[in-house]
């Protein structure tokens, strides 16, 4: 999809609004002052009136917002068209999901609302909740709205630059964790500040939430996972995890927060304190306390290990933030690793040992790092884990051995591990990591051609699945511009 400067969103529920959207589209679709993406203009087949699938429409819109430079939202007091499942509405509308995407991706947002009725609208409240610093302007009619939109799109001013992600991450984390001497585990930020976000009906339809969680589980693209999980979370807001002890909604909250955490991590949403991975796991720990279930249950490994999850996210944050606080976050990661290791027997240490290996690697304890990965690999083999997991650990072990000055042996190990990892038995994120490590090992073996091939493969998988956390300067510089 080509990049458009502006994504324009508004309700289409009246002839006047449809006419306004068409006018803006026709006026600016080819104008270099402000090319505008409007679903009905760019993709007429996405008009709900033509019977287009709702999720297909929202997928196209969210992808377009990601490709655009800014987001323009017109509020006329309507919340927009709601998504439905078997005739039952969810709590989410198209406008809400578009605003959510723009907020999540930190796009500059211009918000125009019509009259005092819009100022009291549910959409207005959501804007203030999700994007409190939004640039807003009040008008009294659709005619004034058209003039304000045109004046905005006609401007010559440059768009504000997105803050450097490392500085943003650092400032947010530093503001939240002012006292790093406090090492108590599972005291973390809460998802959306732990509050109810957006309008809710009096009763939660749990079937709707479950349906969208199942749709999220069908995808590997992070945009698709997050959008469907967001719909489920909004549906669950009427039965907030902090206000209920009913097992069924709590179990769905558990699934939703695990889904969000995983997708947010691969997407690289580490800078978001209240929409990112840290806060999702912080709320998940509260859900586990309400359910009276452990933070790690060896009998249900698929339900998630919160020691593992929080150790991983703080390890990732330690690489993203300024150095002055990176060591503190690495220590926070290590605290979760050691706390988790104390709770389990030797045979159940496999999920935490690779993180400890990575921490040791960051601390330049290369022999200790190789021992951790070697132990994790041995445990996986003895435990008859999947070939994908064993292959992944083999690539991690090989990478650790690379820093023991064994480049050819290390690359051979990584080759063997990659051969065991397939799209069926291994997640895209782990395969990207393995290809990136293979590229580094190939460079250490003075094999530039193979390094470029591995970096290109890593870039392809990461791009296809929107794993932005795995696309770094190394991959961008080394990959082929036009891969074979």
Residue pairs with C-beta under 8 A, 6 or more apart in sequence:
1 63
1 64
1 67
2 67
3 67
3 68
3 69
4 35
4 36
4 37
4 64
4 67
4 68
4 69
5 34
5 35
5 36
5 68
5 69
5 70
5 159
6 28
6 34
6 35
6 36
6 37
6 68
6 69
6 70
6 71
6 72
6 153
7 36
7 37
7 61
7 64
7 65
7 68
7 70
7 71
7 72
7 98
7 102
7 107
8 21
8 24
8 25
8 36
8 37
8 38
8 72
8 74
8 149
9 61
9 71
9 72
9 73
9 74
9 94
9 95
9 98
9 99
10 17
10 20
10 21
10 73
10 74
10 75
10 76
10 95
11 17
11 74
11 76
11 78
11 79
11 80
11 81
11 95
12 18
12 21
12 40
12 81
13 78
13 80
13 81
16 142
17 76
17 142
18 40
20 74
20 142
20 145
20 146
21 38
21 40
21 41
22 40
22 41
23 146
24 36
24 38
24 146
24 149
24 150
24 153
25 36
25 38
25 40
25 41
25 42
26 41
27 150
28 34
28 35
28 36
28 153
29 35
29 36
29 41
29 42
31 153
33 153
33 154
33 155
33 156
34 152
34 153
34 154
36 72
36 153
37 64
37 67
37 68
39 46
39 47
39 57
39 60
39 61
39 64
40 46
40 47
42 64
43 60
44 50
45 52
46 52
46 56
46 57
46 60
46 61
48 54
48 57
48 81
54 83
54 84
55 83
55 215
55 228
57 94
58 83
58 94
58 97
58 227
59 223
59 224
59 227
61 94
61 97
61 98
61 101
62 97
62 98
62 101
62 223
62 227
63 223
65 71
65 98
65 101
65 102
65 105
65 107
66 101
66 105
66 223
68 107
69 107
69 108
69 159
70 107
70 108
70 109
70 110
70 159
71 98
71 99
71 102
71 107
71 108
71 109
71 110
72 109
72 110
72 112
72 149
72 152
72 153
73 95
73 98
73 99
73 102
73 109
73 110
73 111
73 112
73 127
74 112
74 113
74 114
74 145
74 149
75 111
75 112
75 113
75 114
75 118
75 121
75 123
75 124
75 127
76 113
76 114
76 118
76 142
76 145
77 114
77 115
77 117
77 118
77 120
77 121
77 123
78 95
78 121
78 123
79 93
79 95
79 96
79 121
79 122
79 123
79 199
80 93
80 94
80 95
80 96
80 123
81 93
81 94
82 89
82 90
82 91
82 92
82 93
83 89
83 90
83 92
83 93
83 94
83 97
83 231
84 90
85 207
85 208
85 211
85 212
86 207
88 205
88 207
88 208
89 208
90 205
90 208
90 212
90 231
90 234
90 235
91 198
91 199
91 200
91 201
91 231
91 234
91 235
91 237
91 238
92 198
92 230
92 231
92 234
92 235
95 123
96 123
96 126
96 198
96 234
97 227
97 230
97 231
99 109
99 123
99 126
99 127
99 130
99 131
100 130
100 227
100 230
101 223
101 227
102 109
102 131
103 109
103 130
103 131
103 275
104 226
104 269
104 272
104 275
106 162
106 163
106 168
108 135
108 159
108 160
109 127
109 131
109 134
109 135
110 134
110 135
110 137
110 152
111 127
111 131
111 134
111 135
111 136
111 137
112 136
112 137
112 138
112 139
112 145
112 148
112 149
112 152
113 119
113 121
113 124
113 136
113 137
113 138
113 139
114 138
114 139
114 140
114 141
114 142
114 144
114 145
115 138
115 139
115 140
115 141
118 124
118 138
119 138
122 198
122 199
125 198
125 199
126 197
126 198
126 199
127 134
127 136
128 134
129 192
129 197
129 198
130 197
137 148
139 145
139 147
139 148
165 268
165 270
165 271
165 320
166 320
166 321
166 322
167 322
168 271
169 270
169 271
169 317
169 320
169 321
170 320
170 321
170 322
170 324
170 325
172 271
172 272
172 273
173 273
173 317
173 321
173 325
173 329
174 321
174 325
175 273
176 189
176 273
177 328
177 332
180 325
180 328
180 331
180 332
183 332
183 335
185 307
185 310
185 335
185 336
185 339
186 282
186 285
186 295
186 306
186 310
188 278
188 279
188 281
188 282
188 285
188 310
189 273
189 274
189 278
189 279
189 282
190 274
190 279
190 282
190 283
190 286
191 257
191 260
191 274
191 275
191 279
191 280
191 282
191 283
192 274
192 275
192 279
193 274
194 242
194 283
194 286
196 237
196 238
196 240
197 234
197 237
198 234
198 237
200 234
200 237
200 238
201 238
202 238
203 238
204 235
204 236
204 237
204 238
204 239
204 249
205 235
206 235
206 236
206 239
206 248
206 249
206 252
208 232
208 235
209 232
209 233
209 235
209 236
209 249
209 252
209 256
210 232
210 252
212 228
212 229
212 231
212 232
212 235
213 228
213 229
213 232
213 252
213 255
213 256
213 259
215 228
216 224
216 225
216 226
216 228
216 229
216 232
216 259
216 263
217 259
219 225
219 228
220 427
220 428
220 465
221 464
221 465
221 466
222 263
222 264
222 266
222 267
222 465
222 466
222 467
222 468
223 466
225 259
225 262
225 263
226 260
226 263
226 264
226 267
229 256
229 259
229 260
229 263
230 260
232 252
232 256
232 259
233 256
233 260
236 249
236 252
236 253
236 256
239 246
239 249
241 249
241 250
241 253
241 283
241 286
241 287
241 290
242 286
244 250
244 290
245 290
247 291
250 287
250 290
250 291
251 291
253 283
253 287
254 284
254 287
254 288
254 291
254 303
257 280
257 281
257 283
257 284
257 287
258 284
258 303
258 304
260 280
261 277
261 280
261 281
261 284
261 304
261 309
261 313
264 272
264 275
264 276
264 277
264 280
265 277
265 312
265 313
265 316
265 469
266 428
266 429
266 465
266 466
266 467
266 468
266 469
266 470
267 466
267 467
267 468
267 469
268 467
268 468
268 469
269 275
269 276
269 277
270 276
270 277
270 278
270 313
270 316
270 317
270 320
270 469
271 320
272 279
273 279
277 309
277 313
277 316
278 310
278 313
278 314
278 317
281 306
281 309
281 310
281 313
284 304
284 306
284 309
285 295
285 306
288 294
288 295
288 306
293 303
294 343
295 305
295 306
295 307
295 340
295 343
296 305
296 306
296 307
296 308
296 340
296 343
296 344
297 303
298 344
298 348
301 351
305 340
305 351
305 352
307 336
307 337
307 339
307 340
307 343
307 352
308 336
308 340
308 351
308 352
308 355
310 333
310 336
311 333
311 334
311 336
311 337
311 340
311 352
311 355
312 333
312 355
314 329
314 330
314 332
314 333
314 336
315 329
315 330
315 333
315 355
315 358
315 359
315 362
316 469
317 329
318 326
318 327
318 329
318 330
318 333
318 362
319 326
319 362
321 329
330 359
330 362
330 363
333 355
333 359
334 356
334 359
337 352
337 355
337 356
337 359
340 352
341 349
341 352
341 356
347 379
347 382
347 383
349 375
349 376
349 379
350 376
350 379
350 380
350 383
350 385
353 372
353 373
353 375
353 376
353 379
354 372
354 373
354 376
354 393
354 396
356 372
357 368
357 369
357 370
357 371
357 372
357 373
357 376
357 396
357 400
358 369
360 366
360 368
360 369
360 372
361 369
361 400
361 403
366 400
366 403
366 404
367 404
369 400
369 403
370 397
370 400
370 401
370 403
370 404
372 400
373 393
373 396
373 397
373 400
374 397
376 393
376 396
377 390
377 393
377 394
377 396
377 397
380 389
380 390
380 393
381 390
386 425
387 420
387 421
387 425
388 420
388 421
388 422
388 424
388 425
388 426
388 430
389 425
389 426
390 417
390 420
391 416
391 417
391 418
391 419
391 420
391 421
391 426
391 434
392 417
392 421
392 426
392 430
392 433
392 434
393 417
394 413
394 414
394 416
394 417
394 420
395 413
395 414
395 417
395 418
395 421
395 433
395 434
395 437
395 438
396 417
396 437
397 413
397 417
398 409
398 410
398 411
398 412
398 413
398 414
398 416
398 417
398 437
398 441
399 410
399 414
399 437
399 440
399 441
401 409
401 410
401 413
402 410
402 411
402 437
402 440
402 441
402 444
407 441
407 444
407 445
408 445
410 441
410 444
411 438
411 441
411 442
411 444
411 445
414 434
414 437
414 438
414 441
415 438
417 434
418 431
418 434
418 435
418 438
421 430
421 431
421 434
423 431
428 461
428 462
428 464
428 465
428 467
429 465
429 467
429 469
429 470
431 461
432 458
432 461
432 462
432 467
432 470
433 470
435 454
435 455
435 457
435 458
435 461
436 454
436 455
436 458
436 470
436 474
436 475
438 450
438 454
439 450
439 451
439 452
439 454
439 455
439 458
439 474
439 475
439 478
440 451
440 474
442 448
442 450
442 451
442 454
443 451
451 478
452 478
452 479
452 480
453 480
455 474
455 475
455 478
455 479
455 480
456 478
456 479
456 480
456 483
458 470
458 475
458 479
459 471
459 475
459 476
459 479
460 483
461 467
462 468
462 470
462 471
462 475
463 471
